[in-house]
Amino acid sequence: MHSDFPNKLEGFSVPNGIEENVLAVLKRFVGWLDEFGGTSWDHQSFFAGPIGSRAKSLYYRHELLGTAAVAPMVLCDAFLPSARRLFHRPTRFPIADAHYAMGFWYLYRAVGDPEYLEKAAAYLDVLKDTRCPGFEEYCWGYPFDWVTRNGTISRQTPLITTTPYAYEAFLLGYELCGREEWHQVLASTARHAFADIKEFKLSDDSATCSYTPFDGGGVINAAAYRAFLLTSASKLLAEGSYLEAGQRNLNFVLDAQNPNGSWYYAVDGVRDFVDHFHTCFVMKALAKIHRLTGHERCLAALTRGVEYYVTHLFDADGLPKPFSRAPRLTTYKRELYDCAECINLCLLLKDRFPQLEQTLATVVGSIMSGWVKSDGSFRSRQLLVGWDNVPMHRWAQSQMFRSLAFFVSTARSAAAVRHSGSRASAERLPIAPAVHTG
């Protein structure tokens, strides 16, 4: 089994009062979520409908004509975010449901309220219902047609960047409740990641993987996600072939790190941007794999990665900035998604990289002071002028909820350890056995 808690809980501390403030914000958010419901507009709403998808497809085929076609949507995104409602309908996203489930598991571990246990289990029921149809094994994707540079990925196509979050949500639930049906879902999800997601060998010990069951390889965070899922499943299910496949993907990710410590989005020579949350995706996978296996190259890569991360992906105020190397003009200053993934990564790594402790405090403090709306939800983006206040479950209400719940759960476990002087007291809280997720 494997825990996402920092290895040295007794060394985890937070500024006075912030834990209770975060818990209060989370409770208000739960009230908002109950009233708001499970569907929302999305970051991709401008391009998910027929008008936007055709414009985006044209952009990838004919940049000059396409720029004119997508300009109205880009301008709305930058200056009139509420215009999303003109382009697509509110939608339910499995990746958001998985984050909400994990957030409620963490809240239950922190405060022991059975209501949170019930809410988390309800989200897992939804995930079981919203798996991709037409596939034998459990897997999840997007509920809209996603136009990309390499073509359109049809709705309900499994994504290796979505499926691992559902896997982690079921894993936390299984460890807390021990339901055999959730273990069966985990086993099925692992079979999908192993067999349906294609592997492309680069050498005897290195391989990239497909983003879906139908495309080629080369996307770095996709390989990182698969490497973690298969490594975790190899421990959970005692399946050696999963560990071997995960190791090949891991070696690809490690080999793809740039000399300066960064990772491009892909190794195709085209998508060579470096952004905040994709960098977090890669490093959190490495952090969890290192906790599972003690892999020395993971720690070495993380050391270089953290140095790049803190130097190039934060602004003068110590807050996450979207890109260090941008692929295009950026029409916003800060992103809720970046902040959520930053909090998550800092919690996973701060025991080994103490410089992240101040980063964590700065970002959590910023969220508390400037991003919480009066209705209990979070702002979505800080634009060049004003804010995008459209609540979007996938972008990134659910990710922030989960990260802040992880923050409170970790803080309370650390306080229990300090109070007792041993880890035994933490085990008396409603906390799952050690499991590396996050």
LOMAR-542720 format. One record per residue (C-alpha): residue in three letters; x, y, z. Coordinates in steps of 0.05 Angstrom, whole numbers. Layout:
+------+--------+--------+--------+
! resn !     c1 !     c2 !     c3 !
+------+--------+--------+--------+
!  ALA !      X !      Y !      Z !
...
+------+--------+--------+--------+
END
This chain:
+------+--------+--------+--------+
! resn !     c1 !     c2 !     c3 !
+------+--------+--------+--------+
!  MET !      0 !      0 !      0 !
!  HIS !     23 !     71 !     -9 !
!  SER !      9 !    141 !     23 !
!  ASP !     13 !    211 !     -6 !
!  PHE !     30 !    240 !     62 !
!  PRO !    100 !    270 !     69 !
!  ASN !    150 !    221 !     99 !
!  LYS !    167 !    267 !    157 !
!  LEU !     99 !    287 !    184 !
!  GLU !    129 !    313 !    248 !
!  GLY !    166 !    366 !    208 !
!  PHE !    103 !    393 !    175 !
!  SER !     78 !    459 !    204 !
!  VAL !     32 !    514 !    181 !
!  PRO !     25 !    587 !    201 !
!  ASN !    -20 !    598 !    261 !
!  GLY !    -94 !    597 !    243 !
!  ILE !    -87 !    580 !    170 !
!  GLU !   -109 !    507 !    178 !
!  GLU !   -175 !    528 !    210 !
!  ASN !   -184 !    582 !    157 !
!  VAL !   -174 !    531 !    102 !
!  LEU !   -222 !    483 !    135 !
!  ALA !   -275 !    537 !    140 !
!  VAL !   -266 !    553 !     66 !
!  LEU !   -273 !    480 !     49 !
!  LYS !   -338 !    474 !     88 !
!  ARG !   -367 !    535 !     53 !
!  PHE !   -345 !    505 !    -13 !
!  VAL !   -382 !    440 !      3 !
!  GLY !   -445 !    481 !     14 !
!  TRP !   -435 !    515 !    -53 !
!  LEU !   -422 !    449 !    -88 !
!  ASP !   -485 !    417 !    -59 !
!  GLU !   -526 !    475 !    -88 !
!  PHE !   -489 !    484 !   -153 !
!  GLY !   -491 !    411 !   -176 !
!  GLY !   -445 !    366 !   -215 !
!  THR !   -444 !    400 !   -284 !
!  SER !   -409 !    464 !   -305 !
!  TRP !   -381 !    502 !   -362 !
!  ASP !   -308 !    489 !   -377 !
!  HIS !   -243 !    520 !   -401 !
!  GLN !   -256 !    485 !   -467 !
!  SER !   -329 !    507 !   -473 !
!  PHE !   -311 !    558 !   -526 !
!  PHE !   -285 !    503 !   -570 !
!  ALA !   -328 !    443 !   -550 !
!  GLY !   -389 !    461 !   -592 !
!  PRO !   -395 !    459 !   -668 !
!  ILE !   -375 !    532 !   -680 !
!  GLY !   -315 !    533 !   -635 !
!  SER !   -290 !    463 !   -656 !
!  ARG !   -292 !    481 !   -729 !
!  ALA !   -255 !    546 !   -716 !
!  LYS !   -201 !    511 !   -675 !
!  SER !   -194 !    456 !   -728 !
!  LEU !   -184 !    510 !   -781 !
!  TYR !   -131 !    543 !   -737 !
!  TYR !    -90 !    480 !   -736 !
!  ARG !    -97 !    470 !   -811 !
!  HIS !    -90 !    542 !   -835 !
!  GLU !    -60 !    587 !   -782 !
!  LEU !    -76 !    654 !   -815 !
!  LEU !   -149 !    639 !   -830 !
!  GLY !   -156 !    600 !   -766 !
!  THR !   -130 !    658 !   -724 !
!  ALA !   -186 !    702 !   -750 !
!  ALA !   -236 !    646 !   -737 !
!  VAL !   -215 !    634 !   -664 !
!  ALA !   -204 !    708 !   -648 !
!  PRO !   -275 !    720 !   -622 !
!  MET !   -270 !    661 !   -574 !
!  VAL !   -201 !    682 !   -550 !
!  LEU !   -225 !    753 !   -538 !
!  CYS !   -286 !    727 !   -500 !
!  ASP !   -241 !    683 !   -458 !
!  ALA !   -197 !    742 !   -441 !
!  PHE !   -250 !    796 !   -430 !
!  LEU !   -320 !    764 !   -426 !
!  PRO !   -313 !    694 !   -395 !
!  SER !   -387 !    687 !   -383 !
!  ALA !   -396 !    683 !   -459 !
!  ARG !   -380 !    609 !   -453 !
!  ARG !   -454 !    596 !   -446 !
!  LEU !   -462 !    617 !   -519 !
!  PHE !   -417 !    562 !   -545 !
!  HIS !   -432 !    498 !   -505 !
!  ARG !   -474 !    470 !   -449 !
!  PRO !   -455 !    453 !   -377 !
!  THR !   -423 !    384 !   -374 !
!  ARG !   -402 !    333 !   -322 !
!  PHE !   -328 !    314 !   -322 !
!  PRO !   -302 !    248 !   -293 !
!  ILE !   -234 !    280 !   -278 !
!  ALA !   -270 !    331 !   -234 !
!  ASP !   -312 !    277 !   -200 !
!  ALA !   -248 !    239 !   -183 !
!  HIS !   -218 !    301 !   -152 !
!  TYR !   -280 !    315 !   -111 !
!  ALA !   -281 !    243 !    -87 !
!  MET !   -208 !    249 !    -64 !
!  GLY !   -223 !    315 !    -31 !
!  PHE !   -279 !    285 !     10 !
!  TRP !   -235 !    225 !     29 !
!  TYR !   -183 !    274 !     55 !
!  LEU !   -236 !    314 !     93 !
!  TYR !   -260 !    250 !    125 !
!  ARG !   -189 !    232 !    145 !
!  ALA !   -181 !    301 !    175 !
!  VAL !   -246 !    309 !    215 !
!  GLY !   -279 !    240 !    216 !
!  ASP !   -348 !    265 !    193 !
!  PRO !   -384 !    206 !    161 !
!  GLU !   -421 !    255 !    115 !
!  TYR !   -355 !    264 !     77 !
!  LEU !   -347 !    189 !     71 !
!  GLU !   -416 !    184 !     41 !
!  LYS !   -403 !    241 !     -8 !
!  ALA !   -338 !    210 !    -31 !
!  ALA !   -371 !    142 !    -42 !
!  ALA !   -427 !    177 !    -82 !
!  TYR !   -375 !    206 !   -129 !
!  LEU !   -345 !    137 !   -140 !
!  ASP !   -415 !    113 !   -159 !
!  VAL !   -419 !    168 !   -210 !
!  LEU !   -350 !    149 !   -237 !
!  LYS !   -374 !     77 !   -246 !
!  ASP !   -432 !    103 !   -287 !
!  THR !   -391 !    152 !   -330 !
!  ARG !   -336 !    104 !   -352 !
!  CYS !   -322 !    103 !   -426 !
!  PRO !   -372 !     58 !   -461 !
!  GLY !   -347 !      8 !   -512 !
!  PHE !   -287 !    -13 !   -471 !
!  GLU !   -283 !    -77 !   -431 !
!  GLU !   -243 !    -46 !   -375 !
!  TYR !   -256 !     16 !   -332 !
!  CYS !   -228 !     79 !   -363 !
!  TRP !   -249 !    152 !   -370 !
!  GLY !   -242 !    211 !   -417 !
!  TYR !   -275 !    277 !   -436 !
!  PRO !   -350 !    285 !   -449 !
!  PHE !   -337 !    329 !   -511 !
!  ASP !   -300 !    324 !   -577 !
!  TRP !   -231 !    352 !   -564 !
!  VAL !   -198 !    386 !   -623 !
!  THR !   -122 !    380 !   -619 !
!  ARG !    -63 !    394 !   -663 !
!  ASN !    -62 !    321 !   -684 !
!  GLY !   -136 !    315 !   -698 !
!  THR !   -202 !    309 !   -659 !
!  ILE !   -206 !    261 !   -600 !
!  SER !   -279 !    239 !   -598 !
!  ARG !   -318 !    245 !   -534 !
!  GLN !   -314 !    185 !   -487 !
!  THR !   -245 !    166 !   -514 !
!  PRO !   -203 !    142 !   -455 !
!  LEU !   -147 !    189 !   -435 !
!  ILE !    -86 !    167 !   -396 !
!  THR !    -86 !    237 !   -365 !
!  THR !   -156 !    227 !   -337 !
!  THR !   -160 !    153 !   -319 !
!  PRO !   -105 !    155 !   -265 !
!  TYR !   -145 !    206 !   -224 !
!  ALA !   -205 !    159 !   -222 !
!  TYR !   -156 !    103 !   -203 !
!  GLU !   -130 !    144 !   -145 !
!  ALA !   -200 !    162 !   -122 !
!  PHE !   -219 !     88 !   -119 !
!  LEU !   -153 !     71 !    -86 !
!  LEU !   -164 !    119 !    -29 !
!  GLY !   -235 !     93 !    -21 !
!  TYR !   -213 !     21 !    -21 !
!  GLU !   -161 !     34 !     32 !
!  LEU !   -210 !     71 !     77 !
!  CYS !   -269 !     24 !     68 !
!  GLY !   -242 !    -41 !     39 !
!  ARG !   -299 !    -50 !    -10 !
!  GLU !   -283 !   -108 !    -56 !
!  GLU !   -321 !    -76 !   -114 !
!  TRP !   -272 !    -18 !   -113 !
!  HIS !   -213 !    -66 !   -114 !
!  GLN !   -244 !    -97 !   -176 !
!  VAL !   -249 !    -28 !   -209 !
!  LEU !   -176 !    -16 !   -192 !
!  ALA !   -155 !    -82 !   -223 !
!  SER !   -196 !    -67 !   -285 !
!  THR !   -167 !      4 !   -292 !
!  ALA !    -96 !    -24 !   -287 !
!  ARG !   -111 !    -74 !   -342 !
!  HIS !   -135 !    -17 !   -386 !
!  ALA !    -73 !     25 !   -374 !
!  PHE !    -28 !    -36 !   -387 !
!  ALA !    -62 !    -65 !   -449 !
!  ASP !   -105 !    -11 !   -482 !
!  ILE !    -56 !     47 !   -476 !
!  LYS !     -3 !     32 !   -528 !
!  GLU !     71 !     29 !   -513 !
!  PHE !    124 !     52 !   -562 !
!  LYS !    193 !     25 !   -544 !
!  LEU !    252 !     72 !   -554 !
!  SER !    302 !     21 !   -526 !
!  ASP !    301 !    -43 !   -485 !
!  ASP !    287 !     -3 !   -421 !
!  SER !    252 !     60 !   -446 !
!  ALA !    184 !     71 !   -478 !
!  THR !    135 !    127 !   -490 !
!  CYS !     60 !    113 !   -491 !
!  SER !     -2 !    136 !   -526 !
!  TYR !    -49 !    190 !   -499 !
!  THR !   -109 !    149 !   -519 !
!  PRO !   -115 !     77 !   -544 !
!  PHE !   -112 !    103 !   -615 !
!  ASP !    -55 !    153 !   -623 !
!  GLY !     21 !    156 !   -620 !
!  GLY !     68 !    173 !   -564 !
!  GLY !    113 !    230 !   -544 !
!  VAL !     73 !    269 !   -492 !
!  ILE !    115 !    269 !   -429 !
!  ASN !     61 !    278 !   -376 !
!  ALA !     21 !    221 !   -408 !
!  ALA !     80 !    173 !   -397 !
!  ALA !     89 !    199 !   -326 !
!  TYR !     16 !    185 !   -310 !
!  ARG !     19 !    115 !   -338 !
!  ALA !     85 !    102 !   -302 !
!  PHE !     54 !    120 !   -235 !
!  LEU !    -11 !     82 !   -245 !
!  LEU !     24 !     18 !   -266 !
!  THR !     76 !     24 !   -211 !
!  SER !     21 !     32 !   -159 !
!  ALA !    -20 !    -24 !   -188 !
!  SER !     41 !    -70 !   -188 !
!  LYS !     45 !    -62 !   -113 !
!  LEU !    -30 !    -67 !   -101 !
!  LEU !    -42 !   -127 !   -146 !
!  ALA !     27 !   -161 !   -142 !
!  GLU !     34 !   -158 !   -218 !
!  GLY !    107 !   -155 !   -241 !
!  SER !     91 !   -139 !   -313 !
!  TYR !     59 !    -74 !   -292 !
!  LEU !    122 !    -53 !   -255 !
!  GLU !    165 !    -69 !   -316 !
!  ALA !    120 !    -28 !   -363 !
!  GLY !    117 !     29 !   -314 !
!  GLN !    193 !     29 !   -309 !
!  ARG !    200 !     36 !   -384 !
!  ASN !    154 !     97 !   -384 !
!  LEU !    190 !    125 !   -324 !
!  ASN !    257 !    119 !   -360 !
!  PHE !    228 !    157 !   -419 !
!  VAL !    206 !    213 !   -373 !
!  LEU !    273 !    216 !   -338 !
!  ASP !    311 !    216 !   -404 !
!  ALA !    266 !    272 !   -431 !
!  GLN !    286 !    321 !   -376 !
!  ASN !    323 !    380 !   -404 !
!  PRO !    392 !    398 !   -378 !
!  ASN !    362 !    458 !   -341 !
!  GLY !    315 !    413 !   -303 !
!  SER !    251 !    428 !   -343 !
!  TRP !    207 !    383 !   -385 !
!  TYR !    175 !    403 !   -451 !
!  TYR !    103 !    383 !   -461 !
!  ALA !    124 !    333 !   -515 !
!  VAL !    186 !    309 !   -551 !
!  ASP !    157 !    320 !   -621 !
!  GLY !    198 !    384 !   -634 !
!  VAL !    134 !    424 !   -639 !
!  ARG !    101 !    426 !   -570 !
!  ASP !    164 !    450 !   -534 !
!  PHE !    130 !    497 !   -485 !
!  VAL !    143 !    493 !   -410 !
!  ASP !     83 !    509 !   -367 !
!  HIS !     65 !    506 !   -293 !
!  PHE !     13 !    452 !   -284 !
!  HIS !     42 !    402 !   -334 !
!  THR !    109 !    410 !   -298 !
!  CYS !     72 !    393 !   -234 !
!  PHE !     39 !    333 !   -266 !
!  VAL !    107 !    304 !   -284 !
!  MET !    141 !    318 !   -218 !
!  LYS !     84 !    293 !   -174 !
!  ALA !     85 !    227 !   -213 !
!  LEU !    160 !    222 !   -200 !
!  ALA !    150 !    239 !   -126 !
!  LYS !     98 !    184 !   -117 !
!  ILE !    139 !    133 !   -155 !
!  HIS !    200 !    150 !   -112 !
!  ARG !    159 !    138 !    -49 !
!  LEU !    136 !     71 !    -76 !
!  THR !    203 !     46 !   -101 !
!  GLY !    260 !     89 !    -75 !
!  HIS !    282 !     99 !   -147 !
!  GLU !    346 !    141 !   -143 !
!  ARG !    340 !    172 !   -211 !
!  CYS !    271 !    199 !   -192 !
!  LEU !    301 !    237 !   -134 !
!  ALA !    358 !    264 !   -177 !
!  ALA !    308 !    287 !   -230 !
!  LEU !    264 !    319 !   -177 !
!  THR !    324 !    357 !   -148 !
!  ARG !    338 !    388 !   -216 !
!  GLY !    264 !    397 !   -230 !
!  VAL !    250 !    434 !   -165 !
!  GLU !    307 !    481 !   -177 !
!  TYR !    280 !    499 !   -246 !
!  TYR !    209 !    502 !   -219 !
!  VAL !    221 !    552 !   -163 !
!  THR !    266 !    595 !   -207 !
!  HIS !    226 !    599 !   -271 !
!  LEU !    153 !    584 !   -257 !
!  PHE !    137 !    636 !   -204 !
!  ASP !    128 !    711 !   -211 !
!  ALA !    158 !    767 !   -169 !
!  ASP !    104 !    757 !   -116 !
!  GLY !    122 !    684 !   -107 !
!  LEU !     59 !    660 !   -141 !
!  PRO !     52 !    610 !   -198 !
!  LYS !     58 !    638 !   -268 !
!  PRO !     29 !    600 !   -327 !
!  PHE !     91 !    591 !   -370 !
!  SER !    166 !    597 !   -368 !
!  ARG !    167 !    583 !   -443 !
!  ALA !     99 !    600 !   -474 !
!  PRO !     73 !    572 !   -540 !
!  ARG !     30 !    633 !   -553 !
!  LEU !      7 !    700 !   -527 !
!  THR !    -21 !    691 !   -456 !
!  THR !    -85 !    730 !   -442 !
!  TYR !    -86 !    719 !   -366 !
!  LYS !    -39 !    730 !   -307 !
!  ARG !    -53 !    672 !   -261 !
!  GLU !    -91 !    606 !   -263 !
!  LEU !   -129 !    570 !   -208 !
!  TYR !   -105 !    504 !   -237 !
!  ASP !    -32 !    525 !   -229 !
!  CYS !    -44 !    543 !   -156 !
!  ALA !    -80 !    478 !   -141 !
!  GLU !    -24 !    435 !   -171 !
!  CYS !     29 !    477 !   -137 !
!  ILE !     -3 !    464 !    -69 !
!  ASN !     -7 !    390 !    -85 !
!  LEU !     65 !    385 !   -108 !
!  CYS !     92 !    425 !    -48 !
!  LEU !     56 !    378 !      0 !
!  LEU !     86 !    318 !    -34 !
!  LEU !    157 !    345 !    -36 !
!  LYS !    167 !    393 !     22 !
!  ASP !    197 !    340 !     67 !
!  ARG !    255 !    331 !     18 !
!  PHE !    257 !    402 !     -9 !
!  PRO !    247 !    451 !     49 !
!  GLN !    248 !    511 !      2 !
!  LEU !    178 !    491 !    -19 !
!  GLU !    151 !    505 !     51 !
!  GLN !    151 !    580 !     39 !
!  THR !    122 !    570 !    -30 !
!  LEU !     65 !    529 !      0 !
!  ALA !     49 !    582 !     52 !
!  THR !     51 !    638 !      1 !
!  VAL !      4 !    603 !    -48 !
!  VAL !    -46 !    579 !      4 !
!  GLY !    -47 !    649 !     34 !
!  SER !    -60 !    679 !    -34 !
!  ILE !   -119 !    632 !    -46 !
!  MET !   -149 !    649 !     22 !
!  SER !   -141 !    724 !     12 !
!  GLY !   -159 !    734 !    -61 !
!  TRP !   -191 !    674 !    -95 !
!  VAL !   -250 !    654 !    -51 !
!  LYS !   -316 !    683 !    -76 !
!  SER !   -374 !    703 !    -31 !
!  ASP !   -415 !    642 !    -52 !
!  GLY !   -360 !    594 !    -29 !
!  SER !   -331 !    576 !    -97 !
!  PHE !   -263 !    598 !   -125 !
!  ARG !   -245 !    648 !   -178 !
!  SER !   -220 !    612 !   -241 !
!  ARG !   -169 !    660 !   -269 !
!  GLN !   -138 !    727 !   -257 !
!  LEU !   -142 !    761 !   -324 !
!  LEU !   -100 !    818 !   -351 !
!  VAL !   -160 !    861 !   -331 !
!  GLY !   -206 !    833 !   -277 !
!  TRP !   -224 !    761 !   -262 !
!  ASP !   -255 !    701 !   -294 !
!  ASN !   -307 !    682 !   -242 !
!  VAL !   -342 !    627 !   -281 !
!  PRO !   -340 !    565 !   -235 !
!  MET !   -313 !    507 !   -276 !
!  HIS !   -308 !    439 !   -241 !
!  ARG !   -251 !    415 !   -285 !
!  TRP !   -215 !    482 !   -288 !
!  ALA !   -203 !    480 !   -230 !
!  GLN !   -254 !    481 !   -174 !
!  SER !   -246 !    407 !   -161 !
!  GLN !   -170 !    409 !   -162 !
!  MET !   -167 !    466 !   -112 !
!  PHE !   -217 !    432 !    -66 !
!  ARG !   -176 !    368 !    -67 !
!  SER !   -110 !    404 !    -56 !
!  LEU !   -136 !    444 !      3 !
!  ALA !   -168 !    382 !     34 !
!  PHE !   -101 !    346 !     26 !
!  PHE !    -69 !    406 !     60 !
!  VAL !   -115 !    402 !    121 !
!  SER !   -110 !    327 !    126 !
!  THR !    -34 !    329 !    124 !
!  ALA !    -31 !    386 !    175 !
!  ARG !    -77 !    350 !    224 !
!  SER !    -38 !    285 !    218 !
!  ALA !     27 !    322 !    230 !
!  ALA !     -2 !    357 !    291 !
!  ALA !    -23 !    290 !    319 !
!  VAL !     46 !    262 !    308 !
!  ARG !     79 !    321 !    343 !
!  HIS !     30 !    317 !    401 !
!  SER !     43 !    244 !    414 !
!  GLY !    116 !    242 !    393 !
!  SER !    103 !    182 !    349 !
!  ARG !     65 !    161 !    287 !
!  ALA !     20 !    117 !    327 !
!  SER !    -28 !    173 !    344 !
!  ALA !    -36 !    190 !    271 !
!  GLU !    -58 !    119 !    259 !
!  ARG !   -113 !    127 !    310 !
!  LEU !   -145 !    182 !    268 !
!  PRO !   -193 !    163 !    211 !
!  ILE !   -134 !    158 !    163 !
!  ALA !   -121 !    105 !    111 !
!  PRO !    -60 !     60 !    116 !
!  ALA !      0 !     90 !     82 !
!  VAL !    -15 !    101 !      8 !
!  HIS !     24 !    143 !    -43 !
!  THR !    -27 !    184 !    -81 !
!  GLY !    -33 !    259 !    -87 !
+------+--------+--------+--------+
END
